[in-house]
Amino acid sequence: MDYRYKLEPYKSGHVTRYRCPRCQQQERTFVRYIDTETNQHVHENVGKCNREDNCQYHYTPKMFFQDNKIQHDRRMPTIRKPKPLTKPISFIAEDVFQSSQQQYESNNFVQWLQKLFGDDITNELVEKYGIGTSKHWAGATVFWLIDIDLKIRTGEIIHFDAQTGRTIKEPQRRKYWVHSALNQSDFNLQQCFFGEHLLTISENTSKPIAIVEAAKTAIIASVFFPQYIWLACLGKNGLNADKFKVLKGRKVVLYPDVNAFDYWDEKAREFSHIASIEVSSQLEKIATPDESGWDIADYLLRNAPNESAEQPTNTNFQFSN
């Protein structure tokens, strides 16, 4: 129990010691009680003399209050800490998203998709995933994170090489966030799955879901295996309970990159109460030592042609259910 009243702690120079009201010793042997809530003395005569054998004066706060018929509480009042305010999730304005839905002729990633799959499939992918164009770098792409309520959480800006489809890494890795590019310093980001908005389409309610790390990978895999809803969590560490809430009761297959199987398998067990989750080990089985970090798209496109094709390339890679 924390008591509200206590003897005043000693400070050097006798500034906290006083003349006893009973024995009147000059040595200042008297200690007063203080109210710890106000840090004030209860009364000049409420205290204790240190001359216990000779004086024995001890006038407590309780005695003082009783003698003067004053109601009091000897305990410290309970201080309830206010619950921290939950900062609401921030969103990107619709007009920012709409302004990105153009200039695909200068979008390196879209141009690369056209070389792989042709115009028809590329246009379907752009519309399906809401792929955008960014001015942050000339030719950059935006992968918008649109949640199940069709609200835009943010966008991942990536600068791809139009010839190879790989992220430009020189002189530095070209990845950025839309909310950072907009200088929204107080932006409260809570990521969702890339492609999460596809869960709202009626024809997708019964489809199983496949999850990969990168947005690019989800887009590519959706061409080869349209029987799945392909989502991306944006990184090996991108799986968390908040994201998984929207997958409650669904059948989910996780497709980790090479050498990430054990970590994602652990995550699958952690979220097993939310959804029916399977973790594919296929990439681990077929990967060679020099293919560390490869994802499913790397294998699907290994034999991809250099010229446009209206249908996906037939590969020797077989998707495991």
C-alpha positions as CSV (number, residue, x, y, z in Angstrom):
1,M,0.0,0.0,0.0
2,D,1.3,3.5,-0.9
3,Y,0.7,5.9,2.0
4,R,-0.1,9.5,1.3
5,Y,1.6,10.8,4.4
6,K,5.2,10.1,5.4
7,L,8.0,11.6,7.4
8,E,9.9,14.2,5.5
9,P,13.1,12.7,4.0
10,Y,16.4,14.1,5.4
11,K,18.3,16.8,3.5
12,S,21.8,18.1,4.5
13,G,22.0,21.3,6.6
14,H,19.1,20.4,8.9
15,V,16.7,22.2,6.6
16,T,14.2,19.4,7.1
17,R,14.6,19.1,10.9
18,Y,12.8,21.3,13.4
19,R,12.5,22.1,17.1
20,C,10.3,19.6,18.8
21,P,7.0,21.2,20.1
22,R,7.4,19.2,23.3
23,C,11.0,19.0,24.4
24,Q,12.1,22.2,22.5
25,Q,15.6,20.9,21.9
26,Q,17.9,23.3,20.1
27,E,19.5,20.4,18.1
28,R,16.3,20.2,15.9
29,T,15.3,16.7,16.6
30,F,11.8,17.0,15.2
31,V,10.7,15.5,11.8
32,R,7.5,16.6,10.3
33,Y,5.0,14.6,8.2
34,I,4.4,15.7,4.6
35,D,1.6,15.1,2.2
36,T,3.2,13.3,-0.7
37,E,0.5,14.5,-3.1
38,T,1.2,18.2,-2.4
39,N,4.7,17.9,-0.9
40,Q,3.5,20.2,1.9
41,H,3.7,19.7,5.7
42,V,0.5,18.4,7.3
43,H,0.9,20.7,10.2
44,E,3.9,22.2,12.1
45,N,3.1,20.0,15.1
46,V,2.5,16.8,13.2
47,G,5.6,14.8,13.3
48,K,8.0,12.7,15.4
49,C,10.9,13.6,17.8
50,N,14.0,11.6,17.3
51,R,14.7,11.6,21.1
52,E,12.8,8.4,21.5
53,D,14.0,7.5,24.9
54,N,13.6,11.0,26.5
55,C,10.8,12.8,24.6
56,Q,8.9,10.2,22.7
57,Y,6.7,12.8,21.0
58,H,4.9,11.3,18.0
59,Y,1.9,13.1,16.6
60,T,0.7,11.3,13.5
61,P,-1.5,12.7,10.7
62,K,-4.3,10.3,11.7
63,M,-4.3,11.8,15.2
64,F,-4.3,15.3,13.9
65,F,-7.2,14.6,11.5
66,Q,-9.2,12.9,14.3
67,D,-8.5,15.7,16.8
68,N,-9.7,18.3,14.3
69,K,-12.5,16.2,12.8
70,I,-11.0,16.3,9.3
71,Q,-11.8,13.6,6.8
72,H,-8.8,12.2,5.1
73,D,-7.5,9.3,3.2
74,R,-4.1,7.9,4.3
75,R,-3.7,6.0,1.1
76,M,-2.5,7.6,-2.1
77,P,-5.3,8.1,-4.5
78,T,-5.4,5.6,-7.4
79,I,-4.0,7.3,-10.5
80,R,-5.4,5.7,-13.6
81,K,-3.2,6.2,-16.6
82,P,-5.3,7.2,-19.6
83,K,-5.3,4.7,-22.4
84,P,-3.0,5.7,-25.2
85,L,-4.9,7.1,-28.1
86,T,-4.8,4.8,-31.1
87,K,-3.7,6.9,-34.1
88,P,-6.0,6.2,-37.1
89,I,-4.5,4.5,-40.1
90,S,-3.5,7.0,-42.8
91,F,-4.6,6.8,-46.4
92,I,-3.6,8.2,-49.8
93,A,-6.1,10.4,-51.6
94,E,-8.0,8.9,-54.5
95,D,-6.8,11.6,-56.9
96,V,-3.2,10.7,-56.3
97,F,-3.9,7.1,-57.3
98,Q,-5.9,8.2,-60.3
99,S,-3.1,10.5,-61.5
100,S,-0.8,7.5,-61.7
101,Q,-3.0,5.6,-64.0
102,Q,-1.4,6.9,-67.2
103,Q,1.8,7.3,-69.1
104,Y,2.3,3.6,-69.4
105,E,4.4,4.1,-72.5
106,S,7.1,5.5,-70.2
107,N,6.6,3.0,-67.4
108,N,9.6,0.6,-67.6
109,F,7.8,-2.3,-65.8
110,V,4.7,-2.1,-68.0
111,Q,6.9,-2.0,-71.1
112,W,8.7,-5.1,-69.9
113,L,5.4,-6.9,-69.3
114,Q,4.4,-6.1,-72.9
115,K,7.5,-7.7,-74.2
116,L,6.7,-10.9,-72.2
117,F,2.9,-11.2,-72.6
118,G,1.8,-8.7,-75.2
119,D,-0.7,-5.8,-74.9
120,D,-3.9,-7.7,-74.0
121,I,-2.5,-9.5,-71.0
122,T,-0.5,-6.5,-69.9
123,N,-3.5,-4.3,-70.0
124,E,-5.5,-6.8,-67.9
125,L,-2.7,-6.9,-65.3
126,V,-2.5,-3.1,-65.1
127,E,-6.2,-2.8,-64.5
128,K,-6.4,-5.8,-62.2
129,Y,-3.7,-4.6,-59.8
130,G,-4.0,-0.9,-60.4
131,I,-0.4,-0.6,-61.5
132,G,0.6,3.1,-61.6
133,T,3.3,5.3,-63.1
134,S,5.5,7.4,-60.8
135,K,7.4,10.6,-61.5
136,H,9.8,9.9,-58.6
137,W,12.2,8.4,-61.1
138,A,11.7,8.5,-64.9
139,G,10.0,5.3,-65.8
140,A,9.3,4.2,-62.3
141,T,6.3,2.1,-61.3
142,V,3.8,2.3,-58.3
143,F,2.4,-0.9,-56.7
144,W,-0.6,0.4,-54.8
145,L,-1.6,-1.2,-51.5
146,I,-5.4,-1.1,-51.7
147,D,-7.1,-2.7,-48.8
148,I,-10.3,-4.8,-48.6
149,D,-12.3,-1.6,-48.0
150,L,-10.8,-0.2,-51.2
151,K,-8.8,2.4,-49.3
152,I,-5.3,3.2,-50.4
153,R,-2.8,2.5,-47.6
154,T,0.3,3.7,-49.7
155,G,2.2,2.7,-52.7
156,E,5.6,1.1,-53.3
157,I,7.6,3.0,-55.9
158,I,10.1,0.8,-57.7
159,H,12.4,1.7,-60.7
160,F,12.8,-1.3,-63.0
161,D,15.0,-1.8,-65.9
162,A,12.8,-1.9,-69.0
163,Q,14.9,-4.6,-70.7
164,T,15.5,-7.0,-67.8
165,G,12.5,-6.3,-65.5
166,R,14.9,-6.2,-62.6
167,T,15.1,-3.4,-60.0
168,I,17.7,-0.8,-60.7
169,K,20.3,-1.0,-58.0
170,E,23.0,1.4,-59.2
171,P,24.0,3.9,-57.9
172,Q,21.5,2.9,-55.2
173,R,18.5,0.5,-54.9
174,R,15.5,2.3,-56.5
175,K,12.7,1.6,-54.0
176,Y,10.6,4.2,-52.2
177,W,7.1,4.9,-50.6
178,V,4.4,7.2,-52.0
179,H,3.6,8.7,-48.6
180,S,7.3,9.5,-48.2
181,A,7.5,11.0,-51.6
182,L,4.5,13.2,-50.7
183,N,6.4,14.4,-47.5
184,Q,3.6,13.2,-45.2
185,S,5.8,13.1,-42.1
186,D,2.9,12.2,-39.7
187,F,1.6,9.5,-41.9
188,N,0.5,6.4,-39.9
189,L,1.2,3.5,-42.2
190,Q,-0.3,0.1,-41.6
191,Q,0.4,-2.1,-44.6
192,C,-2.0,-4.5,-46.2
193,F,-1.4,-7.2,-48.8
194,F,-0.6,-6.0,-52.3
195,G,-3.6,-7.2,-54.3
196,E,-5.9,-7.3,-51.2
197,H,-8.6,-5.4,-53.1
198,L,-9.1,-8.5,-55.3
199,L,-10.7,-10.3,-52.3
200,T,-13.8,-8.1,-52.8
201,I,-14.6,-9.4,-56.3
202,S,-17.5,-11.8,-56.1
203,E,-16.0,-14.4,-58.3
204,N,-12.9,-14.6,-56.1
205,T,-14.7,-15.4,-52.8
206,S,-14.2,-19.2,-53.2
207,K,-10.7,-19.0,-54.8
208,P,-7.7,-20.2,-52.8
209,I,-5.0,-17.5,-52.2
210,A,-1.3,-17.6,-52.9
211,I,1.1,-15.3,-51.2
212,V,4.6,-14.3,-52.3
213,E,7.0,-11.6,-51.2
214,A,7.1,-9.2,-54.1
215,A,4.3,-7.4,-56.0
216,K,6.1,-8.1,-59.2
217,T,6.1,-11.8,-58.4
218,A,2.4,-11.9,-57.6
219,I,1.6,-10.2,-60.9
220,I,3.8,-12.6,-62.9
221,A,2.4,-15.7,-61.1
222,S,-1.2,-14.6,-61.7
223,V,-0.7,-15.0,-65.4
224,F,0.5,-18.6,-65.2
225,F,-1.9,-19.7,-62.5
226,P,-5.1,-17.6,-62.6
227,Q,-7.0,-20.2,-60.4
228,Y,-5.4,-18.4,-57.4
229,I,-5.7,-14.9,-56.0
230,W,-2.1,-13.8,-55.9
231,L,-1.1,-11.4,-53.1
232,A,2.2,-10.0,-52.0
233,C,3.3,-9.1,-48.5
234,L,6.3,-7.0,-49.6
235,G,9.3,-8.8,-48.1
236,K,10.3,-11.8,-46.1
237,N,9.2,-10.2,-42.9
238,G,5.9,-8.9,-44.3
239,L,3.7,-11.5,-42.8
240,N,1.8,-10.4,-39.7
241,A,-1.4,-11.0,-37.9
242,D,-2.9,-7.6,-38.9
243,K,-2.6,-8.5,-42.6
244,F,-3.9,-12.0,-42.1
245,K,-7.2,-10.9,-40.6
246,V,-8.7,-10.4,-44.0
247,L,-8.0,-14.0,-44.9
248,K,-10.0,-15.5,-42.0
249,G,-11.4,-18.9,-43.0
250,R,-9.7,-18.9,-46.4
251,K,-7.4,-21.5,-48.0
252,V,-3.9,-20.0,-48.3
253,V,-0.7,-21.2,-49.9
254,L,2.5,-19.4,-49.0
255,Y,5.2,-19.3,-51.6
256,P,8.5,-18.2,-49.9
257,D,11.6,-17.3,-51.8
258,V,14.5,-19.7,-51.8
259,N,16.0,-20.0,-48.2
260,A,13.0,-18.4,-46.6
261,F,10.9,-21.6,-46.1
262,D,11.7,-22.2,-42.4
263,Y,10.7,-18.6,-41.4
264,W,7.4,-18.7,-43.4
265,D,6.6,-22.2,-42.1
266,E,6.9,-20.8,-38.6
267,K,4.6,-17.9,-39.5
268,A,2.1,-20.4,-41.0
269,R,1.8,-22.2,-37.6
270,E,1.5,-18.8,-35.9
271,F,-1.5,-17.8,-38.0
272,S,-3.1,-21.3,-38.3
273,H,-6.0,-20.2,-36.2
274,I,-6.9,-17.6,-38.8
275,A,-6.8,-19.5,-42.1
276,S,-5.9,-22.9,-43.5
277,I,-2.3,-22.3,-44.5
278,E,0.1,-24.5,-46.5
279,V,3.7,-23.6,-47.2
280,S,5.2,-24.8,-50.5
281,S,8.6,-26.2,-50.3
282,Q,9.0,-26.7,-54.0
283,L,11.5,-23.9,-54.6
284,E,13.7,-25.3,-51.8
285,K,13.7,-28.7,-53.6
286,I,14.6,-27.5,-57.0
287,A,16.9,-24.5,-56.2
288,T,20.6,-24.8,-57.0
289,P,23.3,-23.2,-54.7
290,D,23.5,-20.2,-57.0
291,E,19.8,-19.6,-56.9
292,S,19.6,-18.3,-53.3
293,G,16.8,-15.7,-53.0
294,W,15.1,-16.7,-56.2
295,D,11.3,-16.6,-56.2
296,I,8.6,-18.4,-58.2
297,A,8.7,-15.7,-60.9
298,D,12.4,-16.3,-61.6
299,Y,11.6,-20.0,-62.4
300,L,8.5,-19.2,-64.4
301,L,10.4,-16.7,-66.6
302,R,13.6,-18.6,-66.9
303,N,12.7,-19.8,-70.4
304,A,10.6,-16.7,-71.3
305,P,10.9,-15.4,-74.9
306,N,12.3,-12.1,-75.7
307,E,9.4,-11.3,-78.0
308,S,5.7,-10.6,-77.2
309,A,3.4,-13.6,-76.7
310,E,-0.3,-13.4,-76.3
311,Q,-0.3,-16.5,-74.0
312,P,2.0,-17.3,-71.1
313,T,5.2,-19.2,-71.9
314,N,5.0,-22.9,-71.3
315,T,7.7,-23.8,-68.7
316,N,8.8,-27.0,-67.1
317,F,7.9,-25.6,-63.7
318,Q,4.8,-27.2,-62.2
319,F,2.8,-25.4,-59.6
320,S,2.3,-27.5,-56.5
321,N,-1.2,-27.4,-54.9
